[in-house]
Amino acid sequence: MEQKIERYIDNTLDNIAPQIYLFNTILGIVLILLGITFIIKRSSTKNLKTIGLVCVGVGAVAIVSGLVQM
């Protein structure tokens, strides 16, 4: 019974893997655009620029990860 469940989960994840990688890449692009928006936006707080830099960094890692896994 346990092996049947494991096979079912493995087959399901194998079937949706390409969509997950594509979603990862798209999410990375969105994060980079959001980060650039935060960096460019005129604000008196330094926190917004830091959040923007973090978004750009995480977005770049997400894009690279998605492309490598494809």
N, C-alpha and C positions, 0 to 999 in steps of 0.2 A: 504494500500500500504506500509506503514511504517513497519507494522508487518511482511509482506512478506519479505521485505529486511532484517529485523533483523533475521528472521528465516533462511534465506539463508546464511547470514554471520555466524550465530551460527553453522549451519550444516557444512559449509565449514571448519570452525576452528576446530570443533570436529573431522572431518575426517583427518585433517593433524596434529593434536596435537601430536601423537606418533613420527612422523618424526621430529617435532620441538624439542622434548625432547632429542631424539637421537642426533640431530645436536648440541644441547647445550652441551651434554656430550663430543662429539668428539671435539668440539671447545675448551672445557676446557682442554682436553688432549694436543691438539696442543699448546695452550697457555703455559701450564706447560713446555712442551719440549722446546719451544722458550725461555721461561724465564730461564730455566736451561742453555741453550746455551749462553745466554747473561751473566749469572753469571760466568760461567766457562771461557768464552773468556777473554784472557789477554788484558786488555785495560788500558790506562793511565787515562781515565776519570772515575769518580765515577758515572756519570749519567747512564752509561750502566748497572752497577750493580743494580742501583735503578729501572731502567726500567725492568730488569730481575725479581727483587723481586715483582714488581707490576704485571707483567705477571703471575708469579707463583700464587700469591694471587687471582687474578681474575679468573685464570684457575681452582683453587681449589673450589672457590665459584660456578663457572659454573658447575663443575662436581657434586657437592653436590646438587645444585638446580635441575639439570636434573634428578638425581637419586631419589630425593624426589618426584618430580612431576610424575615420572613413577609409 
